[in-house]
């Protein structure tokens, strides 16, 4: 703890911990934001209060800001000092602690006679500007998602016919699975544009998962400002785009082996189209919760990742169903082909996430 002054020993006269009330804000879903404890300043006038607050919490006495706990803070303050702050005639003083996601287990309020401990040395009378720390990560995520949506809008204007077939949810349920001249289509301008948007969205989704899950791969870059985060995002987009083309090459190899080279591009693009749509929907939901101040974003991202994987797996089986009408050989040969071309990469992705 930043201001923890050794173990606190003494006689506890009143334990306020069971009486702490947690209040929530209700938007998309309830999210805890404030803890309240009413302090008795009438009884035991010679006693002190032992207080513990979590990091990045703003503490109010009544309607006045008292201190801002930059780090985890623990100290003892005499009741006389609290009466000087609130007024000599005050009998009950409301102690309010503001912090998103606060829990009653994160703070402690006790009255007693304590032999160790001294008032906090810093954090009192913190300027209001310090209570409104700029969240660079949130600014980056909003900016990046706006850029992705702008590119989707530009794609709709530039390639309206392609947009109708690849970014409408109804297209996933169509029974058509067309053959075509594979290979050259992959390098057409509309496909490259589409793959760029898909890769940028994948990179943003991966960044969000690493950040909210607390995986430390990005920690050293989070404090370097918006430009650094944008560079990481764009670098990740390049990596995902290269991986997408490698995935197509993987499918192409097995399509040649199984004599299915006329449908390899259709297979590849069907999966990309499915994942693009689910990523857009998932990320809109994730950003909605995040901007509303939902605190359990790690759990939210875990659900989003698992739903993404479930849709990926369902897409493979849907692909199997659609290809049954196009492939001339028996179903177990087709299943063997899809296991090699789709399930193996899928299991590698699952292993990377779970491992």
C-alpha positions as CSV (number, residue, x, y, z in Angstrom):
1,X,0.0,0.0,0.0
2,X,1.2,3.5,-0.8
3,X,0.4,4.9,2.7
4,X,0.4,1.8,4.9
5,X,2.1,2.5,8.1
6,X,2.6,-0.9,9.6
7,X,0.1,-3.1,11.4
8,X,-2.6,-1.2,13.3
9,X,-3.2,-2.5,16.8
10,X,-5.8,-1.5,19.4
11,X,-9.3,-1.9,20.6
12,X,-12.1,-1.6,18.1
13,X,-15.2,0.1,19.5
14,X,-17.3,0.2,16.4
15,X,-16.9,-1.7,13.1
16,X,-18.6,0.0,10.3
17,X,-17.6,-2.5,7.6
18,X,-20.9,-4.5,7.7
19,X,-22.8,-1.2,7.5
20,X,-21.1,0.1,4.3
21,X,-23.7,0.7,1.6
22,X,-22.7,0.2,-2.1
23,X,-24.7,2.3,-4.5
24,X,-24.9,1.6,-8.3
25,X,-25.5,3.5,-11.4
26,X,-28.1,1.9,-13.7
27,X,-27.5,2.3,-17.5
28,X,-27.0,-0.8,-19.6
29,X,-26.5,-2.9,-16.4
30,X,-25.8,-1.9,-12.8
31,X,-22.3,-0.9,-11.9
32,X,-21.0,0.0,-8.5
33,X,-19.6,3.5,-8.2
34,X,-19.9,4.7,-4.5
35,X,-19.5,3.3,-1.0
36,X,-21.2,5.1,1.9
37,X,-20.6,4.9,5.7
38,X,-22.2,7.1,8.3
39,X,-19.7,7.9,11.0
40,X,-20.9,8.4,14.6
41,X,-19.0,11.5,16.0
42,X,-21.1,11.7,19.2
43,X,-19.9,8.6,21.1
44,X,-16.4,7.9,22.4
45,X,-15.0,11.4,21.8
46,X,-11.4,10.4,22.6
47,X,-11.4,7.6,20.0
48,X,-9.9,7.5,16.5
49,X,-11.0,6.2,13.1
50,X,-9.0,3.6,11.3
51,X,-9.6,4.1,7.5
52,X,-8.5,2.1,4.5
53,X,-9.3,3.2,0.9
54,X,-8.5,1.5,-2.5
55,X,-6.3,3.2,-5.1
56,X,-7.8,5.9,-7.4
57,X,-10.7,6.6,-5.1
58,X,-12.1,10.0,-4.2
59,X,-13.1,10.4,-0.6
60,X,-15.8,12.9,0.5
61,X,-16.8,14.0,4.0
62,X,-20.3,15.2,3.6
63,X,-20.4,17.1,0.4
64,X,-16.8,18.2,0.5
65,X,-13.9,16.5,-1.2
66,X,-11.5,15.4,1.5
67,X,-8.7,13.4,-0.2
68,X,-7.9,11.5,-3.3
69,X,-6.1,8.1,-2.7
70,X,-3.6,7.8,-5.5
71,X,-2.6,4.4,-4.2
72,X,-4.0,2.0,-1.6
73,X,-4.2,4.1,1.6
74,X,-4.5,3.2,5.3
75,X,-4.3,5.6,8.2
76,X,-5.7,6.6,11.6
77,X,-7.3,9.9,12.3
78,X,-8.6,11.2,15.7
79,X,-12.2,12.0,16.0
80,X,-11.3,15.6,17.1
81,X,-9.8,16.2,13.7
82,X,-12.9,15.0,11.9
83,X,-15.0,17.3,14.1
84,X,-12.8,20.2,13.1
85,X,-13.4,19.4,9.4
86,X,-17.2,18.8,9.7
87,X,-18.0,21.2,12.6
88,X,-18.0,20.8,16.4
89,X,-21.7,20.2,16.6
90,X,-21.8,17.4,14.0
91,X,-23.1,14.1,15.4
92,X,-23.2,12.0,12.2
93,X,-20.8,12.5,9.3
94,X,-21.3,10.8,5.9
95,X,-18.2,9.3,4.5
96,X,-18.5,8.6,0.7
97,X,-15.9,6.9,-1.5
98,X,-16.2,7.2,-5.3
99,X,-14.5,4.6,-7.5
100,X,-15.8,2.6,-10.4
101,X,-16.3,-1.0,-9.5
102,X,-15.8,-0.4,-5.8
103,X,-16.5,-3.2,-3.4
104,X,-17.1,-3.2,0.4
105,X,-14.1,-5.6,0.7
106,X,-11.8,-2.9,-0.7
107,X,-12.2,-0.4,2.1
108,X,-12.4,-0.5,5.9
109,X,-13.9,1.9,8.5
110,X,-13.4,1.2,12.2
111,X,-13.6,3.3,15.4
112,X,-11.4,2.5,18.3
113,X,-8.3,3.2,20.3
114,X,-5.3,2.4,18.2
115,X,-1.7,2.4,19.4
116,X,-0.1,2.6,15.9
117,X,-0.8,4.7,12.8
118,X,-0.6,8.3,11.9
119,X,-2.5,10.6,9.5
120,X,-1.9,10.2,5.8
121,X,1.0,12.4,4.6
122,X,-0.3,13.2,1.1
123,X,-3.4,13.2,-1.0
124,X,-5.3,15.9,1.0
125,X,-6.8,18.8,-0.9
126,X,-6.0,17.3,-4.3
127,X,-6.8,19.6,-7.2
128,X,-9.9,18.6,-9.1
129,X,-7.9,18.1,-12.3
130,X,-6.2,15.0,-10.8
131,X,-9.7,13.5,-10.3
132,X,-10.2,13.5,-14.0
133,X,-7.2,11.6,-15.3
134,X,-7.2,11.2,-19.1
135,X,-7.8,7.6,-20.1
136,X,-5.6,7.3,-23.2
137,X,-6.7,3.7,-23.8
138,X,-10.4,4.7,-23.9
139,X,-9.6,7.6,-26.3
140,X,-7.7,5.2,-28.5
141,X,-10.4,2.5,-28.6
142,X,-13.0,5.1,-29.5
143,X,-10.9,6.6,-32.2
144,X,-9.9,3.3,-33.7
145,X,-13.5,2.0,-33.8
146,X,-14.6,5.2,-35.4
147,X,-11.9,4.7,-38.1
148,X,-13.1,1.2,-38.7
149,X,-16.7,2.3,-39.0
150,X,-15.7,5.1,-41.4
151,X,-13.8,2.5,-43.5
152,X,-17.0,0.3,-43.6
153,X,-19.0,3.3,-44.7
154,X,-16.4,4.1,-47.4
155,X,-16.5,0.5,-48.5
156,X,-20.3,0.7,-48.9
157,X,-20.0,3.8,-51.1
158,X,-17.1,2.5,-53.2
159,X,-18.3,-1.1,-53.6
160,X,-22.1,-1.0,-53.0
161,X,-22.8,-4.3,-54.8
162,X,-20.1,-6.2,-52.9
163,X,-21.3,-4.6,-49.6
164,X,-24.8,-6.0,-50.2
165,X,-23.4,-9.5,-50.3
166,X,-20.7,-9.5,-47.6
167,X,-21.9,-7.1,-44.9
168,X,-25.5,-8.0,-44.6
169,X,-26.4,-10.5,-41.8
170,X,-28.9,-12.2,-44.1
171,X,-26.1,-13.2,-46.5
172,X,-24.9,-15.7,-43.9
173,X,-28.1,-17.7,-44.2
174,X,-28.2,-17.9,-48.0
175,X,-28.0,-21.3,-49.5
176,X,-25.6,-20.3,-52.3
177,X,-22.0,-21.3,-52.4
178,X,-20.6,-20.2,-55.7
179,X,-17.6,-21.5,-57.5
180,X,-15.2,-19.2,-59.2
181,X,-11.8,-18.6,-60.6
182,X,-9.8,-18.8,-57.4
183,X,-6.5,-17.0,-56.8
184,X,-6.9,-13.8,-58.8
185,X,-10.0,-12.7,-56.9
186,X,-8.0,-12.5,-53.7
187,X,-5.9,-9.6,-55.1
188,X,-8.8,-7.5,-56.5
189,X,-9.2,-4.0,-55.0
190,X,-12.5,-4.8,-53.2
191,X,-11.2,-7.9,-51.5
192,X,-8.0,-6.2,-50.4
193,X,-10.0,-3.3,-49.0
194,X,-12.3,-5.7,-47.2
195,X,-9.4,-7.7,-45.8
196,X,-7.8,-4.5,-44.6
197,X,-11.0,-3.5,-42.6
198,X,-11.3,-7.1,-41.3
199,X,-7.6,-7.1,-40.2
200,X,-8.0,-3.7,-38.4
201,X,-11.1,-4.9,-36.6
202,X,-9.3,-8.2,-35.6
203,X,-6.3,-6.2,-34.3
204,X,-8.6,-3.9,-32.3
205,X,-10.5,-6.9,-30.8
206,X,-7.2,-8.6,-29.9
207,X,-5.9,-5.3,-28.3
208,X,-9.1,-5.0,-26.2
209,X,-8.9,-8.6,-25.0
210,X,-5.2,-8.2,-23.9
211,X,-6.0,-4.9,-22.2
212,X,-9.2,-5.9,-20.3
213,X,-7.9,-9.4,-19.5
214,X,-4.9,-7.9,-17.8
215,X,-2.4,-9.7,-20.0
216,X,0.8,-7.7,-19.6
217,X,2.0,-7.8,-23.3
218,X,1.0,-4.2,-23.9
219,X,1.7,-2.7,-20.4
220,X,5.0,-1.0,-21.5
221,X,3.2,0.8,-24.3
222,X,0.0,2.0,-22.5
223,X,1.6,5.0,-21.0
224,X,3.3,6.3,-24.2
225,X,0.3,8.2,-25.5
226,X,-2.2,7.9,-28.3
227,X,0.4,7.7,-31.2
228,X,2.1,4.7,-29.6
229,X,-1.3,2.8,-29.3
230,X,-2.2,3.7,-32.9
231,X,1.1,2.3,-34.1
232,X,0.5,-0.9,-32.1
233,X,-2.9,-1.2,-33.6
234,X,-1.8,-0.7,-37.2
235,X,1.1,-3.1,-36.7
236,X,-1.3,-5.7,-35.5
237,X,-3.5,-5.0,-38.5
238,X,-0.6,-5.8,-40.8
239,X,0.1,-9.0,-38.9
240,X,-3.5,-10.2,-39.1
241,X,-3.7,-9.3,-42.8
242,X,-0.5,-11.4,-43.5
243,X,-2.0,-14.2,-41.4
244,X,-5.2,-14.1,-43.4
245,X,-3.4,-14.5,-46.7
246,X,-1.4,-17.4,-45.1
247,X,-4.7,-18.9,-44.1
248,X,-5.9,-18.7,-47.7
249,X,-2.6,-20.3,-48.9
250,X,-3.2,-23.1,-46.4
251,X,-6.7,-23.7,-47.8
252,X,-5.4,-23.5,-51.3
253,X,-2.8,-26.3,-50.7
254,X,-5.4,-28.7,-49.3
255,X,-7.9,-27.7,-52.1
256,X,-5.4,-28.7,-54.7
257,X,-4.7,-32.0,-52.9
258,X,-8.4,-32.8,-52.7
259,X,-9.1,-31.4,-56.2
260,X,-11.3,-28.7,-54.9
261,X,-9.4,-25.7,-56.2
262,X,-12.5,-24.2,-57.8
263,X,-14.1,-23.4,-54.4
264,X,-11.1,-22.5,-52.3
265,X,-11.7,-18.8,-52.5
266,X,-15.4,-19.1,-51.8
267,X,-14.6,-21.1,-48.7
268,X,-12.0,-18.6,-47.5
269,X,-14.2,-15.6,-48.1
270,X,-17.3,-17.2,-46.5
271,X,-15.4,-17.6,-43.2
272,X,-14.0,-14.1,-43.4
273,X,-17.4,-12.7,-44.0
274,X,-18.9,-14.6,-41.1
275,X,-16.2,-13.5,-38.7
276,X,-16.3,-9.9,-39.9
277,X,-20.0,-9.6,-39.1
278,X,-19.7,-11.2,-35.7
279,X,-16.7,-9.0,-34.8
280,X,-18.7,-5.9,-35.7
281,X,-21.6,-6.9,-33.6
282,X,-19.5,-8.0,-30.6
283,X,-17.4,-4.9,-30.6
284,X,-20.4,-2.6,-30.7
285,X,-21.7,-4.4,-27.6
286,X,-18.3,-4.3,-25.9
287,X,-17.9,-0.6,-26.6
288,X,-21.4,0.0,-25.3
289,X,-20.7,-1.6,-22.0
290,X,-17.3,0.1,-21.7
291,X,-18.5,3.6,-22.4
292,X,-21.3,3.1,-19.9
293,X,-18.7,2.5,-17.2
294,X,-19.2,-1.3,-16.8
295,X,-16.4,-2.5,-14.5
296,X,-16.2,-6.2,-15.2
297,X,-14.8,-5.8,-18.7
298,X,-12.5,-8.8,-18.3
299,X,-15.5,-11.1,-18.0
300,X,-17.2,-9.3,-20.8
301,X,-14.2,-9.8,-23.1
302,X,-14.0,-13.5,-22.1
303,X,-17.6,-14.0,-23.1
304,X,-17.0,-12.1,-26.4
305,X,-14.0,-14.2,-27.3
306,X,-15.8,-17.5,-26.5
307,X,-18.8,-16.4,-28.6
308,X,-16.4,-15.5,-31.4
309,X,-14.9,-19.0,-31.3
310,X,-18.4,-20.6,-31.1
311,X,-19.5,-18.7,-34.2
312,X,-16.2,-19.7,-35.9
313,X,-16.9,-23.3,-35.2
314,X,-20.6,-23.1,-36.3
315,X,-19.4,-21.4,-39.5
316,X,-17.2,-24.4,-40.2
317,X,-20.1,-26.8,-39.9
318,X,-22.3,-24.5,-41.9
319,X,-19.6,-24.5,-44.6
320,X,-19.7,-28.3,-44.5
321,X,-23.4,-28.3,-45.1
322,X,-23.2,-25.8,-48.1
323,X,-20.2,-27.7,-49.7
324,X,-22.1,-31.0,-49.6
325,X,-24.1,-29.7,-52.6
326,X,-21.0,-28.7,-54.6
327,X,-18.5,-31.5,-53.9
328,X,-18.7,-34.6,-56.0
329,X,-17.2,-37.1,-53.5
330,X,-18.6,-38.5,-50.3
331,X,-19.3,-36.6,-47.1
332,X,-16.5,-38.2,-45.0
333,X,-14.0,-37.1,-47.6
334,X,-15.3,-33.6,-47.4
335,X,-15.2,-33.7,-43.6
336,X,-11.6,-34.9,-43.8
337,X,-10.8,-31.9,-46.1
338,X,-12.5,-29.4,-43.7
339,X,-10.7,-30.9,-40.7
340,X,-7.4,-30.3,-42.5
341,X,-8.1,-26.8,-44.0
342,X,-10.3,-25.3,-41.3
343,X,-10.4,-27.2,-38.0
344,X,-6.6,-27.4,-37.6
345,X,-6.2,-23.6,-37.8
346,X,-9.2,-23.2,-35.5
347,X,-7.6,-25.5,-32.9
348,X,-4.4,-23.5,-33.1
349,X,-6.3,-20.3,-32.4
350,X,-8.1,-21.9,-29.4
351,X,-4.8,-23.2,-28.1
352,X,-3.2,-19.7,-28.3
353,X,-6.1,-18.1,-26.4
354,X,-6.6,-20.8,-23.8
355,X,-2.8,-21.5,-23.4
